[in-house]
Amino acid sequence: MSCASDRLDAGAMRGRLASLLLEKSYRAGEVTLTSGRKSDYYFDCKQTALYPEGAWLIGNLLFDLLPADIVGVGGMTLGADPLVTAVSIASYLRNRPMPAFIVRKAAKGHGTNQFLEGLSNFQPGDRVALLEDVVTTGGTLLTVIDRVEAAGLVVGAVVTVLDRKEGGAERLAERGFPLLSVFTRDALLAAANPQPAS
């Protein structure tokens, strides 16, 4: 079974995903983020990524951002779990199958005592993309990059659903990892509420 990418209207998919994200994942109001920073909104992408239509849209839109040399995707549990699964399935349906891996927050503590689950689907030196639901400061991603590289993989791309534009892209770029994103906050709001042509 396949789904030809030329039959997917990326603009319509982005608009629909933006609407779902605002409905299910975006909450206005003051919150404290994982980074410790205060924000005037909260973004819980899992609510959309765990919804069937949201998973399909996210999987395809993240897949579309991946460079041609990427052979697999992974990310830190728990936020990246539904993302890597959605992209892996989308890749299979679009005839470019990519396995996925999950990075644990702590080493297993028994058995292989590893940080990465799914590593047996890869060869040392494989180029992979790291997926994240939302990027603020980039701190979590830098930890993930270190763990993935220590496991013998090469990080060839870092891709997120939402770049909060709060220094994460710059911090990643300092380490040589440009950040690719489906949305920024402004782009998310604009895509969900397109202005009629005048």
C-alpha positions as YAML, in Angstrom:
chain: A
units: angstrom
residues:
- id: 1
  name: MET
  ca: [0.00, 0.00, 0.00]
- id: 2
  name: SER
  ca: [1.28, 3.46, -0.81]
- id: 3
  name: CYS
  ca: [0.10, 7.01, -0.80]
- id: 4
  name: ALA
  ca: [1.77, 9.12, -3.51]
- id: 5
  name: SER
  ca: [3.16, 12.32, -2.06]
- id: 6
  name: ASP
  ca: [2.03, 14.26, -5.13]
- id: 7
  name: ARG
  ca: [-1.57, 13.55, -4.09]
- id: 8
  name: LEU
  ca: [-1.06, 15.24, -0.72]
- id: 9
  name: ASP
  ca: [-1.85, 18.94, -0.63]
- id: 10
  name: ALA
  ca: [0.70, 20.20, 1.90]
- id: 11
  name: GLY
  ca: [-0.97, 23.61, 2.26]
- id: 12
  name: ALA
  ca: [-4.35, 22.09, 3.11]
- id: 13
  name: MET
  ca: [-2.68, 19.62, 5.47]
- id: 14
  name: ARG
  ca: [-0.86, 22.45, 7.30]
- id: 15
  name: GLY
  ca: [-4.10, 24.40, 7.66]
- id: 16
  name: ARG
  ca: [-5.98, 21.40, 9.00]
- id: 17
  name: LEU
  ca: [-3.15, 20.51, 11.39]
- id: 18
  name: ALA
  ca: [-3.04, 24.09, 12.64]
- id: 19
  name: SER
  ca: [-6.76, 23.94, 13.41]
- id: 20
  name: LEU
  ca: [-6.39, 20.64, 15.27]
- id: 21
  name: LEU
  ca: [-3.36, 21.89, 17.22]
- id: 22
  name: LEU
  ca: [-5.22, 25.00, 18.34]
- id: 23
  name: GLU
  ca: [-8.28, 22.94, 19.28]
- id: 24
  name: LYS
  ca: [-6.48, 20.12, 21.11]
- id: 25
  name: SER
  ca: [-2.97, 21.26, 22.05]
- id: 26
  name: TYR
  ca: [-2.76, 25.04, 22.45]
- id: 27
  name: ARG
  ca: [-3.85, 26.72, 25.70]
- id: 28
  name: ALA
  ca: [-3.55, 30.45, 26.37]
- id: 29
  name: GLY
  ca: [-2.63, 31.48, 29.90]
- id: 30
  name: GLU
  ca: [0.48, 31.76, 32.04]
- id: 31
  name: VAL
  ca: [2.40, 28.52, 32.58]
- id: 32
  name: THR
  ca: [5.87, 27.42, 33.67]
- id: 33
  name: LEU
  ca: [7.67, 25.42, 30.97]
- id: 34
  name: THR
  ca: [10.09, 22.50, 31.38]
- id: 35
  name: SER
  ca: [12.92, 24.99, 30.86]
- id: 36
  name: GLY
  ca: [11.69, 26.91, 33.92]
- id: 37
  name: ARG
  ca: [10.66, 29.88, 31.80]
- id: 38
  name: LYS
  ca: [7.24, 31.49, 32.09]
- id: 39
  name: SER
  ca: [5.04, 31.64, 29.01]
- id: 40
  name: ASP
  ca: [1.66, 33.06, 28.09]
- id: 41
  name: TYR
  ca: [0.66, 29.79, 26.40]
- id: 42
  name: TYR
  ca: [1.06, 26.04, 26.76]
- id: 43
  name: PHE
  ca: [1.48, 23.66, 23.83]
- id: 44
  name: ASP
  ca: [0.78, 19.95, 24.49]
- id: 45
  name: CYS
  ca: [1.31, 18.38, 21.07]
- id: 46
  name: LYS
  ca: [0.62, 14.86, 22.38]
- id: 47
  name: GLN
  ca: [-3.10, 15.64, 22.47]
- id: 48
  name: THR
  ca: [-3.07, 16.12, 18.69]
- id: 49
  name: ALA
  ca: [-0.39, 13.52, 17.88]
- id: 50
  name: LEU
  ca: [-2.42, 10.83, 19.65]
- id: 51
  name: TYR
  ca: [-5.57, 11.70, 17.69]
- id: 52
  name: PRO
  ca: [-5.86, 9.66, 14.43]
- id: 53
  name: GLU
  ca: [-6.13, 12.58, 12.00]
- id: 54
  name: GLY
  ca: [-3.50, 14.55, 13.90]
- id: 55
  name: ALA
  ca: [-1.06, 11.63, 13.80]
- id: 56
  name: TRP
  ca: [-1.56, 11.26, 10.05]
- id: 57
  name: LEU
  ca: [-1.05, 14.97, 9.41]
- id: 58
  name: ILE
  ca: [1.97, 15.27, 11.71]
- id: 59
  name: GLY
  ca: [3.56, 12.13, 10.28]
- id: 60
  name: ASN
  ca: [3.28, 13.36, 6.72]
- id: 61
  name: LEU
  ca: [4.27, 16.98, 7.36]
- id: 62
  name: LEU
  ca: [7.33, 16.02, 9.43]
- id: 63
  name: PHE
  ca: [8.26, 13.42, 6.80]
- id: 64
  name: ASP
  ca: [8.13, 16.14, 4.13]
- id: 65
  name: LEU
  ca: [10.76, 18.16, 6.04]
- id: 66
  name: LEU
  ca: [13.30, 15.31, 6.20]
- id: 67
  name: PRO
  ca: [16.45, 15.60, 4.07]
- id: 68
  name: ALA
  ca: [16.92, 12.87, 1.44]
- id: 69
  name: ASP
  ca: [19.85, 11.22, 3.27]
- id: 70
  name: ILE
  ca: [17.88, 10.47, 6.46]
- id: 71
  name: VAL
  ca: [17.25, 6.74, 7.02]
- id: 72
  name: GLY
  ca: [15.43, 6.79, 10.38]
- id: 73
  name: VAL
  ca: [13.79, 8.96, 13.03]
- id: 74
  name: GLY
  ca: [13.85, 9.12, 16.80]
- id: 75
  name: GLY
  ca: [13.39, 11.31, 19.81]
- id: 76
  name: MET
  ca: [13.12, 11.59, 23.58]
- id: 77
  name: THR
  ca: [10.30, 9.75, 25.27]
- id: 78
  name: LEU
  ca: [7.45, 10.74, 25.89]
- id: 79
  name: GLY
  ca: [6.84, 13.75, 23.64]
- id: 80
  name: ALA
  ca: [8.49, 12.21, 20.58]
- id: 81
  name: ASP
  ca: [6.93, 8.74, 20.91]
- id: 82
  name: PRO
  ca: [3.81, 9.42, 18.81]
- id: 83
  name: LEU
  ca: [5.81, 11.58, 16.39]
- id: 84
  name: VAL
  ca: [8.41, 8.96, 15.51]
- id: 85
  name: THR
  ca: [5.69, 6.33, 15.12]
- id: 86
  name: ALA
  ca: [3.62, 8.60, 12.84]
- id: 87
  name: VAL
  ca: [6.62, 9.47, 10.66]
- id: 88
  name: SER
  ca: [7.77, 5.84, 10.45]
- id: 89
  name: ILE
  ca: [4.29, 4.77, 9.28]
- id: 90
  name: ALA
  ca: [4.04, 7.70, 6.83]
- id: 91
  name: SER
  ca: [7.46, 6.79, 5.43]
- id: 92
  name: TYR
  ca: [6.33, 3.22, 4.79]
- id: 93
  name: LEU
  ca: [3.11, 4.32, 3.09]
- id: 94
  name: ARG
  ca: [5.12, 6.73, 0.92]
- id: 95
  name: ASN
  ca: [7.64, 4.09, -0.20]
- id: 96
  name: ARG
  ca: [10.63, 5.38, 1.78]
- id: 97
  name: PRO
  ca: [10.44, 3.19, 4.90]
- id: 98
  name: MET
  ca: [12.27, 4.49, 7.96]
- id: 99
  name: PRO
  ca: [12.58, 2.69, 11.27]
- id: 100
  name: ALA
  ca: [12.14, 4.64, 14.48]
- id: 101
  name: PHE
  ca: [13.87, 4.70, 17.84]
- id: 102
  name: ILE
  ca: [13.04, 6.14, 21.25]
- id: 103
  name: VAL
  ca: [15.57, 7.73, 23.60]
- id: 104
  name: ARG
  ca: [14.97, 6.95, 27.26]
- id: 105
  name: LYS
  ca: [15.24, 9.65, 29.92]
- id: 106
  name: ALA
  ca: [17.40, 7.26, 31.96]
- id: 107
  name: ALA
  ca: [19.34, 4.14, 30.96]
- id: 108
  name: LYS
  ca: [17.33, 0.95, 31.23]
- id: 109
  name: GLY
  ca: [19.14, -0.22, 34.38]
- id: 110
  name: HIS
  ca: [18.97, -3.88, 33.38]
- id: 111
  name: GLY
  ca: [19.49, -6.06, 30.33]
- id: 112
  name: THR
  ca: [21.44, -4.02, 27.77]
- id: 113
  name: ASN
  ca: [21.40, -0.90, 29.98]
- id: 114
  name: GLN
  ca: [20.92, 1.27, 26.89]
- id: 115
  name: PHE
  ca: [19.35, 4.67, 26.33]
- id: 116
  name: LEU
  ca: [17.96, 3.88, 22.84]
- id: 117
  name: GLU
  ca: [15.11, 1.47, 22.08]
- id: 118
  name: GLY
  ca: [14.88, 0.26, 18.49]
- id: 119
  name: LEU
  ca: [18.63, 0.53, 17.87]
- id: 120
  name: SER
  ca: [18.79, -2.96, 16.31]
- id: 121
  name: ASN
  ca: [17.00, -1.53, 13.24]
- id: 122
  name: PHE
  ca: [20.04, 0.66, 12.47]
- id: 123
  name: GLN
  ca: [23.66, 0.34, 11.40]
- id: 124
  name: PRO
  ca: [26.48, 2.39, 12.96]
- id: 125
  name: GLY
  ca: [26.83, 5.65, 11.07]
- id: 126
  name: ASP
  ca: [23.22, 5.78, 9.84]
- id: 127
  name: ARG
  ca: [21.97, 9.36, 9.42]
- id: 128
  name: VAL
  ca: [18.85, 9.98, 11.46]
- id: 129
  name: ALA
  ca: [16.51, 12.85, 12.25]
- id: 130
  name: LEU
  ca: [15.52, 13.78, 15.77]
- id: 131
  name: LEU
  ca: [11.88, 14.73, 16.21]
- id: 132
  name: GLU
  ca: [10.45, 16.93, 18.94]
- id: 133
  name: ASP
  ca: [6.95, 18.20, 19.58]
- id: 134
  name: VAL
  ca: [7.96, 21.67, 20.75]
- id: 135
  name: VAL
  ca: [11.33, 23.41, 21.03]
- id: 136
  name: THR
  ca: [11.93, 26.20, 23.54]
- id: 137
  name: THR
  ca: [15.59, 26.38, 24.63]
- id: 138
  name: GLY
  ca: [16.83, 23.22, 22.89]
- id: 139
  name: GLY
  ca: [18.30, 21.79, 26.08]
- id: 140
  name: THR
  ca: [16.48, 18.46, 25.87]
- id: 141
  name: LEU
  ca: [17.49, 18.04, 22.23]
- id: 142
  name: LEU
  ca: [21.17, 18.62, 23.03]
- id: 143
  name: THR
  ca: [20.98, 15.77, 25.56]
- id: 144
  name: VAL
  ca: [19.27, 13.55, 22.98]
- id: 145
  name: ILE
  ca: [21.89, 14.40, 20.34]
- id: 146
  name: ASP
  ca: [24.67, 13.34, 22.72]
- id: 147
  name: ARG
  ca: [22.95, 10.02, 23.50]
- id: 148
  name: VAL
  ca: [22.18, 9.26, 19.85]
- id: 149
  name: GLU
  ca: [25.74, 10.01, 18.74]
- id: 150
  name: ALA
  ca: [27.14, 7.95, 21.62]
- id: 151
  name: ALA
  ca: [25.06, 5.03, 20.29]
- id: 152
  name: GLY
  ca: [26.85, 5.31, 16.92]
- id: 153
  name: LEU
  ca: [24.25, 7.15, 14.84]
- id: 154
  name: VAL
  ca: [24.75, 10.46, 13.03]
- id: 155
  name: VAL
  ca: [22.21, 13.21, 13.62]
- id: 156
  name: GLY
  ca: [21.48, 14.67, 10.19]
- id: 157
  name: ALA
  ca: [18.40, 16.75, 11.02]
- id: 158
  name: VAL
  ca: [16.39, 18.11, 13.94]
- id: 159
  name: VAL
  ca: [12.69, 18.59, 13.20]
- id: 160
  name: THR
  ca: [9.87, 19.91, 15.38]
- id: 161
  name: VAL
  ca: [6.16, 20.55, 15.14]
- id: 162
  name: LEU
  ca: [6.45, 23.94, 16.94]
- id: 163
  name: ASP
  ca: [9.46, 26.21, 17.33]
- id: 164
  name: ARG
  ca: [8.58, 28.62, 20.15]
- id: 165
  name: LYS
  ca: [11.30, 31.00, 18.86]
- id: 166
  name: GLU
  ca: [12.83, 31.29, 22.34]
- id: 167
  name: GLY
  ca: [16.48, 30.49, 21.57]
- id: 168
  name: GLY
  ca: [16.31, 26.76, 20.83]
- id: 169
  name: ALA
  ca: [17.05, 27.08, 17.11]
- id: 170
  name: GLU
  ca: [20.07, 29.29, 17.82]
- id: 171
  name: ARG
  ca: [21.39, 26.96, 20.52]
- id: 172
  name: LEU
  ca: [21.09, 23.96, 18.19]
- id: 173
  name: ALA
  ca: [22.72, 25.89, 15.32]
- id: 174
  name: GLU
  ca: [25.72, 26.63, 17.56]
- id: 175
  name: ARG
  ca: [26.28, 22.86, 17.69]
- id: 176
  name: GLY
  ca: [25.79, 22.55, 13.92]
- id: 177
  name: PHE
  ca: [22.18, 21.36, 13.91]
- id: 178
  name: PRO
  ca: [19.74, 23.62, 12.06]
- id: 179
  name: LEU
  ca: [16.17, 23.32, 13.31]
- id: 180
  name: LEU
  ca: [13.39, 22.57, 10.83]
- id: 181
  name: SER
  ca: [9.83, 23.24, 11.97]
- id: 182
  name: VAL
  ca: [6.30, 22.79, 10.71]
- id: 183
  name: PHE
  ca: [5.20, 25.90, 12.63]
- id: 184
  name: THR
  ca: [6.30, 28.81, 14.75]
- id: 185
  name: ARG
  ca: [3.67, 30.26, 17.07]
- id: 186
  name: ASP
  ca: [2.87, 33.09, 14.63]
- id: 187
  name: ALA
  ca: [2.75, 30.69, 11.67]
- id: 188
  name: LEU
  ca: [0.49, 28.33, 13.62]
- id: 189
  name: LEU
  ca: [-1.99, 31.09, 14.42]
- id: 190
  name: ALA
  ca: [-1.86, 32.37, 10.81]
- id: 191
  name: ALA
  ca: [-2.35, 28.92, 9.28]
- id: 192
  name: ALA
  ca: [-5.34, 28.21, 11.50]
- id: 193
  name: ASN
  ca: [-6.94, 31.57, 10.68]
- id: 194
  name: PRO
  ca: [-6.11, 32.37, 7.04]
- id: 195
  name: GLN
  ca: [-7.05, 35.85, 5.87]
- id: 196
  name: PRO
  ca: [-9.34, 36.01, 2.85]
- id: 197
  name: ALA
  ca: [-7.75, 37.30, -0.35]
- id: 198
  name: SER
  ca: [-8.62, 40.91, -1.06]
...
